């Protein structure tokens, strides 16, 4: 019985950690081409969806 409780506790911790560290940074966003204010054209490209973390976003 004790072994079963330990396994349940470990499983609960693993599931909890997975939900804490999930991020939406894996969502790809397609960006259409556009002109900047100085006349420079930016070609269409793909990037990750922005969030509040600067360390996990492609630019």
Phi, psi and omega in degrees: 000320181296322179295322179293320178294319178297317180295320178296319179295317179296317179298318179296320179294317180297316179295320178297317179295322179296320181287330179290323187260010176291146182220151176272008182293345180280352179281125181270139180238129177271129181249126178287156176293150181204164176259134175283171180298333180270008177094355180285134178269132175255121183291154176301143181205174178244140177219172175276155180293139183287151173212193184276002180252122181277344184278351183238019180249136172282150178237000000 
